[in-house]
Amino acid sequence: MQYISHSEAETEQLGASLAHRLRPGAVVAYRGGLGMGKTAFTRGLARGLACQDRVTSPTFTIVNEYSGTIPLFHFDLYRLSDSDALFEIGWEDYLARGGVCAVEWSENASDALPDHTVYVTIERSDGDENLRTVTITGGDLL
């Protein structure tokens, strides 16, 4: 599915809409460069999962956890070199906990992602700084 987002708020809304379709154990892997809206999309996921805490990028902590109807584990793999580093921080434990794992910079550990992963690709659309194309593929929910 492909969407056009005209603003950060619309990107968040797309995340909230997807959240309502996710089940415990889902993995959402983001693709997209710096400033594309991955954290905004995750804020929407959090809202859709009824998480109350303020969502921030886990760039320096690697993972932030949020409580909601389904827990949300927000990963930022920007600083990880490969999937071995992800396994060292307990990736398999997070998968087993039955939450939703949202993974920024997923390409840094693509071989660690399960077969049912939902991929969200966010790219700048031509001609407008705020316009984004958001493409959602994969997963067993689509």
C-alpha positions as CSV (number, residue, x, y, z in Angstrom):
1,M,0.0,0.0,0.0
2,Q,1.3,3.4,-0.8
3,Y,0.3,6.7,0.8
4,I,1.2,10.4,0.4
5,S,1.8,12.3,3.6
6,H,1.7,16.1,3.4
7,S,2.8,16.7,7.0
8,E,4.3,15.1,10.1
9,A,0.8,14.9,11.6
10,E,-0.4,12.8,8.5
11,T,2.6,10.5,8.9
12,E,1.7,10.0,12.6
13,Q,-1.9,9.2,11.5
14,L,-0.6,6.6,9.1
15,G,1.3,5.0,12.0
16,A,-1.8,5.1,14.2
17,S,-3.9,3.4,11.5
18,L,-1.3,0.7,11.0
19,A,-1.2,0.1,14.8
20,H,-4.8,-1.0,14.9
21,R,-4.0,-3.8,12.5
22,L,-1.0,-5.1,14.3
23,R,-1.0,-8.1,16.6
24,P,1.4,-9.0,19.5
25,G,4.8,-10.0,18.2
26,A,4.6,-7.8,15.1
27,V,7.8,-6.3,13.7
28,V,7.7,-3.0,11.8
29,A,10.9,-2.2,10.0
30,Y,11.6,1.3,8.7
31,R,13.5,2.2,5.6
32,G,14.3,5.8,4.9
33,G,17.0,8.4,5.4
34,L,17.5,11.0,8.1
35,G,14.6,13.3,8.7
36,M,12.1,11.2,6.7
37,G,9.6,10.8,9.5
38,K,10.4,7.4,11.0
39,T,10.0,8.6,14.6
40,A,6.8,10.5,13.7
41,F,5.4,7.3,12.3
42,T,6.4,5.6,15.5
43,R,4.6,8.3,17.6
44,G,1.5,7.3,15.6
45,L,2.0,3.6,16.3
46,A,2.3,4.4,20.0
47,R,-0.9,6.4,19.9
48,G,-2.7,3.6,18.1
49,L,-1.5,1.1,20.8
50,A,-2.7,3.5,23.6
51,C,0.8,4.2,24.8
52,Q,0.8,7.3,27.1
53,D,4.5,8.2,27.3
54,R,6.1,10.7,25.1
55,V,7.8,9.0,22.2
56,T,11.4,10.1,21.4
57,S,14.1,8.7,19.1
58,P,16.2,6.0,20.9
59,T,19.3,7.0,19.0
60,F,21.6,6.9,22.0
61,T,19.7,4.3,24.1
62,I,19.1,1.8,21.1
63,V,15.6,0.9,22.4
64,N,12.8,2.7,24.2
65,E,9.9,0.8,25.8
66,Y,6.3,2.1,26.0
67,S,3.4,0.5,27.8
68,G,0.1,0.3,26.0
69,T,-2.6,-2.2,25.0
70,I,0.3,-3.9,23.3
71,P,3.8,-2.9,24.5
72,L,5.9,-1.0,22.0
73,F,9.6,-1.5,21.7
74,H,11.1,1.3,19.6
75,F,14.6,0.4,18.3
76,D,17.1,2.7,16.5
77,L,19.8,0.6,14.9
78,Y,21.7,3.5,13.4
79,R,24.7,2.9,15.7
80,L,24.7,-0.9,15.4
81,S,27.1,-2.4,12.9
82,D,25.2,-5.7,12.3
83,S,22.7,-8.2,13.5
84,D,25.1,-9.7,16.0
85,A,25.1,-6.4,17.9
86,L,21.3,-6.5,17.9
87,F,21.2,-10.0,19.4
88,E,23.7,-8.9,22.1
89,I,21.1,-6.4,23.4
90,G,18.5,-9.1,23.6
91,W,16.6,-8.9,20.3
92,E,15.2,-12.4,20.7
93,D,13.9,-11.5,24.2
94,Y,12.1,-8.5,22.9
95,L,10.5,-10.6,20.1
96,A,9.3,-13.2,22.7
97,R,7.7,-10.5,24.9
98,G,4.7,-10.2,22.7
99,G,4.9,-6.5,21.9
100,V,5.3,-4.6,18.7
101,C,8.9,-4.0,17.7
102,A,9.4,-0.8,15.6
103,V,12.9,-0.8,14.1
104,E,14.5,2.3,12.6
105,W,17.5,1.8,10.4
106,S,16.4,-1.9,10.0
107,E,18.8,-2.4,7.1
108,N,21.7,-2.5,9.6
109,A,20.3,-5.9,10.8
110,S,18.0,-7.1,8.1
111,D,19.0,-10.7,8.5
112,A,17.6,-10.7,12.1
113,L,14.1,-9.6,11.0
114,P,11.4,-12.4,11.0
115,D,9.6,-13.4,7.9
116,H,6.4,-11.7,8.9
117,T,8.0,-8.3,9.2
118,V,6.0,-5.3,8.0
119,Y,8.2,-2.8,6.0
120,V,7.5,0.9,6.0
121,T,9.5,2.9,3.5
122,I,9.4,6.6,3.8
123,E,10.8,8.8,1.0
124,R,10.7,12.4,0.2
125,S,8.5,13.1,-2.8
126,D,9.7,15.3,-5.6
127,G,9.2,19.0,-5.5
128,D,7.9,19.5,-1.9
129,E,10.1,19.4,1.2
130,N,7.1,18.2,3.4
131,L,5.7,15.7,1.0
132,R,6.5,12.0,1.8
133,T,5.6,8.8,0.0
134,V,4.9,6.1,2.6
135,T,4.9,2.5,1.3
136,I,3.8,-0.3,3.6
137,T,4.6,-3.9,2.5
138,G,5.0,-7.4,3.8
139,G,3.7,-8.9,7.0
140,D,0.9,-11.3,7.3
141,L,-1.7,-8.5,7.9
142,L,-1.5,-7.0,4.5
